[in-house]
Amino acid sequence: MSNSDVRFAEIESKLTLAEDLLDTLNTTVYRQQQHIERLERDLRAMRDQVEAMGAAGSPTALRDEIPPHY
């Protein structure tokens, strides 16, 4: 094998590894985005629940806010 053939084989090898790494990174980013979107939906649902609880159970007087042990 000539020197240029060896260099060409090394470049092909590095390119193959780079393409594999890129595919792995793309898959990781996709999964992370799916996870982020699920967390955002969960957070939105929890926020809606808290707001609904706050509206339904809001105290009418300051005395209602004081814990019973006072």
Secondary structure, DSSP 8 states (H G I E B T S, - for coil): --HHHHHHHHHHHHHHHHHHHHHHHHHHHHHHHHHHHHHHHHHHHHHHHHHHHHHHS--SSHHHHS-TT-
